[in-house]
Amino acid sequence: MGCSGDCSSCSSSCEKKDLHVPCNEYSDVKKVIGVVSGKGGVGKSLVTSMLTTAMQVKGNACGILDADITGPSIPKAFGLKGPAMQNEMGLIPAKTKTGIEVMSINLLLDKEDQPVVWRGPVISGVIQQFWSEVFWGDVDYMFVDMPPGTGDVALTVFQSLPVDGIVIVTTPQDLVTKAVNMANMMNIPILGIVENMSYLECPDCGKKISVFGESKLDEVAKELNIPVLAKLPIKSEIASLVDKGAVELAEIKELYDAADKIKEMLK
């Protein structure tokens, strides 16, 4: 009880068990990538949506498991509505315009603005069900949009799903050390860092303006020996597309490059 998955500092003599939950028997998910952040409000779900879209557009079959149970925002970004359907093979994910498979608690609720007031064990059980009882089919890259922080959900995902690596989303004024330390403790590879809201580009002269102060990401990443996957600009048109449920139209070159880097690392 209360196992963190890290046996290096544990005094118990218990036998280490494989806690992974089997994937849906009719599905084949080849790579699982967690998208995490140390705190909320950094645009983690937005980065998940756009990074998955970039990977899908490049010819890969992609899915998003929305593990942010109490604050799901993935369906809205893609303009998806419930209720999710079911057949003998399991729950059927919603499909976006570019073909991304999505499962989120918002697709199962009677009303999408209905609050989810559940305790940690119930939330963890739902995430495991999204993995084992959803008919994902053949997926090359599954992105797991996780809630901010290092609580129960992160522990559940890291222990229950065969996570191949994580992407950390941050902003210039945020620190990444908590997410890094948890990943290291759980022996989960860190694929890299995406800095969101990194700068604002002047529409007249093209100068990059550091709205939230100068970023120290390059120095921190070098010290931690973690690659920087992308630095994303602030663009009001992206927020507008999300509000319209058309996040797939938000073309960000930096994330297309990041998708290539992730694919190369997971070969």
Secondary structure as UniProt FT lines:
FT   TURN            8..9
FT   TURN            25..26
FT   STRAND          28..36
FT   HELIX           44..57
FT   TURN            58..59
FT   STRAND          62..66
FT   TURN            69..70
FT   HELIX           74..78
FT   STRAND          85..87
FT   TURN            88..89
FT   STRAND          90..92
FT   STRAND          94..95
FT   TURN            97..98
FT   STRAND          101..103
FT   HELIX           105..107
FT   TURN            112..113
FT   HELIX           120..132
FT   STRAND          138..145
FT   HELIX           152..160
FT   STRAND          165..170
FT   TURN            172..173
FT   HELIX           177..185
FT   TURN            186..187
FT   STRAND          190..201
FT   TURN            203..205
FT   STRAND          208..209
FT   TURN            211..212
FT   HELIX           217..224
FT   STRAND          228..233
FT   HELIX           236..243
FT   TURN            244..245
FT   HELIX           247..249
FT   HELIX           253..265
//
